[in-house]
Amino acid sequence: MQEREIDCIIRGKVQDVGYRFFVKKEAEVLDLVGYVQNEEDGTVSVVAQGKKEDLEKFIEKMKKGPYFSRVDEVNVSWSDKLQDALTEFEII
């Protein structure tokens, strides 16, 4: 099955609430590779690669977030072309 890639921007109360650690854990459970990072504007950005079905589950998890977070919006861009050959999921 073809690997897909998503590029996401998450808005809400998503910094200083364990959101990046939550995203990394969920990505590893679904066997996805990529990265998550805080942005200066208070958003969190995520790039993830994997099977389409797993990425769809991942997006749903990101919409919920950890207990202390509040996710207002998850903007997702899909691509069939992988930016880089990533080998793990990391927090940047």
Backbone bond lengths (Angstrom), bond angles and torsions (degrees), N, CA, C in turn:
res aa  C-N    CA-C-N  psi(-1)  N-CA   C-N-CA  omega(-1)  CA-C   N-CA-C  phi
1 M - - - 1.454 - - 1.525 109.39 -
2 Q 1.314 115.83 140.24 1.453 121.68 -176.07 1.524 112.02 -70.26
3 E 1.308 114.74 137.26 1.457 121.28 175.42 1.527 108.50 -78.18
4 R 1.336 114.79 143.12 1.464 121.49 176.94 1.523 107.98 -120.83
5 E 1.323 114.88 169.10 1.462 119.91 177.74 1.518 109.39 -133.68
6 I 1.327 115.69 140.89 1.457 121.31 172.50 1.520 109.46 -120.95
7 D 1.311 114.39 146.49 1.464 123.02 174.97 1.522 104.96 -124.12
8 C 1.328 117.25 119.20 1.469 121.57 -171.88 1.522 111.99 -124.95
9 I 1.319 114.33 146.55 1.460 122.23 169.64 1.524 106.13 -121.39
10 I 1.334 116.33 125.40 1.455 121.68 -178.34 1.522 108.44 -111.90
11 R 1.338 115.43 128.01 1.467 121.70 -179.74 1.519 109.98 -115.23
12 G 1.325 114.99 149.64 1.462 121.52 179.48 1.515 109.19 135.82
13 K 1.309 115.60 -154.26 1.472 120.61 174.91 1.528 105.95 -91.12
14 V 1.336 114.71 84.97 1.464 120.32 -172.39 1.530 113.44 -125.62
15 Q 1.319 117.04 6.10 1.462 120.00 173.89 1.529 108.73 -115.61
16 D 1.325 115.13 145.16 1.475 123.04 -179.69 1.526 113.02 65.22
17 V 1.333 116.93 27.51 1.474 121.41 178.50 1.536 111.43 -132.38
18 G 1.337 117.22 13.40 1.468 120.56 179.95 1.514 114.35 81.82
19 Y 1.326 117.08 14.49 1.462 120.03 -175.44 1.533 112.09 -64.18
20 R 1.328 117.42 -44.23 1.475 119.51 -178.92 1.526 111.64 -63.09
21 F 1.325 117.36 -39.10 1.464 120.57 178.78 1.530 110.45 -67.49
22 F 1.324 116.58 -38.30 1.457 122.11 175.86 1.541 110.32 -60.55
23 V 1.337 115.96 -47.27 1.465 120.71 -179.46 1.527 110.68 -61.71
24 K 1.321 117.25 -43.80 1.475 120.84 179.73 1.522 110.51 -61.16
25 K 1.328 117.60 -44.83 1.459 121.18 -179.28 1.534 110.74 -62.45
26 E 1.332 116.99 -45.40 1.468 120.87 -179.95 1.522 111.28 -64.86
27 A 1.326 117.27 -38.16 1.467 121.10 178.30 1.522 110.50 -64.17
28 E 1.317 116.89 -42.67 1.465 120.32 -179.21 1.524 111.35 -66.74
29 V 1.347 117.74 -36.95 1.461 121.31 177.37 1.533 110.40 -60.92
30 L 1.340 116.20 -37.03 1.464 121.51 -177.82 1.532 112.54 -91.72
31 D 1.336 117.29 5.83 1.464 122.72 178.36 1.534 112.43 60.56
32 L 1.331 115.96 41.59 1.460 121.72 177.30 1.522 109.58 -98.96
33 V 1.311 116.10 156.14 1.464 121.70 174.40 1.523 107.98 -119.53
34 G 1.331 116.02 156.70 1.453 120.87 179.10 1.507 111.25 148.25
35 Y 1.330 115.88 -147.72 1.459 119.64 -179.51 1.523 110.99 -158.06
36 V 1.329 114.47 160.89 1.459 123.38 176.01 1.514 107.63 -132.89
37 Q 1.344 116.45 141.68 1.457 119.44 179.01 1.523 111.16 -151.55
38 N 1.340 115.35 149.88 1.462 121.44 172.17 1.514 108.96 -75.92
39 E 1.325 115.64 144.69 1.461 121.12 175.24 1.529 108.94 -110.34
40 E 1.317 116.54 157.43 1.464 121.44 -177.14 1.521 113.05 -62.67
41 D 1.335 117.63 -25.82 1.470 120.86 -177.60 1.528 113.04 -84.31
42 G 1.344 117.36 6.72 1.459 121.24 177.96 1.516 114.60 92.92
43 T 1.323 117.24 -3.43 1.459 120.83 176.76 1.520 109.76 -88.14
44 V 1.325 115.47 173.15 1.457 122.63 172.65 1.520 106.71 -122.85
45 S 1.331 116.71 135.53 1.461 119.97 176.80 1.530 109.36 -111.33
46 V 1.331 114.33 146.35 1.455 121.66 -177.35 1.522 108.61 -136.92
47 V 1.319 116.20 134.09 1.462 122.56 167.71 1.512 105.70 -120.99
48 A 1.336 116.16 127.47 1.460 119.99 -179.35 1.522 109.93 -138.78
49 Q 1.329 114.98 145.82 1.456 122.04 178.59 1.517 109.36 -126.42
50 G 1.332 115.54 142.23 1.459 120.39 177.88 1.513 110.86 166.38
51 K 1.322 115.92 -165.44 1.451 121.59 178.31 1.525 109.74 -72.36
52 K 1.329 116.40 146.21 1.461 121.63 -176.28 1.527 112.02 -54.75
53 E 1.330 117.37 -45.65 1.462 120.69 -178.04 1.535 111.14 -61.43
54 D 1.329 116.09 -40.89 1.467 120.42 179.84 1.530 110.83 -68.51
55 L 1.327 116.82 -38.57 1.464 120.19 178.12 1.528 110.92 -65.38
56 E 1.327 117.21 -37.15 1.471 120.34 177.53 1.532 110.75 -64.33
57 K 1.328 117.53 -41.53 1.470 121.05 176.26 1.529 110.21 -62.88
58 F 1.322 115.95 -41.18 1.459 122.75 -179.90 1.534 110.82 -61.03
59 I 1.315 116.94 -43.66 1.464 121.19 178.96 1.528 109.98 -60.22
60 E 1.323 117.18 -42.83 1.467 120.64 178.79 1.529 111.26 -62.46
61 K 1.327 116.89 -39.52 1.472 120.49 177.08 1.527 110.51 -64.41
62 M 1.338 116.84 -42.40 1.467 120.29 -179.39 1.522 111.30 -64.43
63 K 1.322 117.81 -31.20 1.466 121.20 178.37 1.525 111.55 -66.89
64 K 1.334 116.69 -28.86 1.467 120.62 178.72 1.525 110.89 -83.90
65 G 1.338 116.99 -49.60 1.457 121.62 -179.89 1.518 112.57 72.07
66 P 1.332 116.99 176.59 1.468 121.06 177.27 1.524 110.74 -74.43
67 Y 1.308 115.40 172.13 1.464 122.86 -172.60 1.528 114.18 -53.20
68 F 1.322 118.47 -46.63 1.466 121.46 -173.79 1.527 113.86 -85.06
69 S 1.315 117.67 -1.24 1.467 120.20 -179.23 1.525 110.41 -89.11
70 R 1.322 115.22 167.64 1.459 122.36 170.71 1.526 106.38 -139.73
71 V 1.309 117.11 110.17 1.457 121.64 -178.61 1.521 108.16 -94.28
72 D 1.330 115.94 117.33 1.464 121.13 178.84 1.521 111.70 -91.68
73 E 1.338 116.48 -33.03 1.463 119.66 -173.98 1.523 110.04 -158.76
74 V 1.331 116.02 140.22 1.466 122.25 172.44 1.527 106.91 -126.63
75 N 1.314 116.11 107.64 1.465 121.36 176.35 1.519 108.29 -91.49
76 V 1.335 117.32 127.01 1.459 122.01 -175.27 1.524 110.27 -124.16
77 S 1.327 116.05 130.11 1.466 122.25 171.34 1.520 107.33 -114.37
78 W 1.345 116.42 128.22 1.466 122.44 -179.99 1.516 110.56 -98.78
79 S 1.335 115.65 147.15 1.457 120.57 175.90 1.526 109.78 -145.61
80 D 1.325 115.63 144.41 1.466 121.00 173.32 1.525 110.91 -88.36
81 K 1.332 116.20 -14.00 1.467 120.80 179.96 1.514 108.86 -99.95
82 L 1.328 116.20 128.29 1.463 121.56 179.90 1.519 109.24 -85.05
83 Q 1.351 116.60 131.74 1.460 121.37 179.67 1.522 111.45 -60.07
84 D 1.319 115.49 -52.55 1.456 122.52 -178.05 1.521 107.16 -141.68
85 A 1.299 115.61 162.50 1.467 119.60 174.52 1.522 107.77 -85.69
86 L 1.319 116.29 93.13 1.455 121.31 -178.72 1.526 109.24 -84.94
87 T 1.335 117.32 150.05 1.469 120.41 -175.02 1.513 113.73 -118.00
88 E 1.342 118.05 -11.73 1.462 121.13 -179.37 1.519 108.59 -152.78
89 F 1.323 117.10 175.11 1.470 120.40 173.87 1.509 107.56 -108.27
90 E 1.331 115.95 126.57 1.460 119.00 -176.18 1.526 112.68 -132.25
91 I 1.320 114.21 158.16 1.450 122.48 173.23 1.521 107.07 -96.37
92 I 1.308 115.60 126.60 1.485 120.39 -179.93 1.515 108.69 -102.64
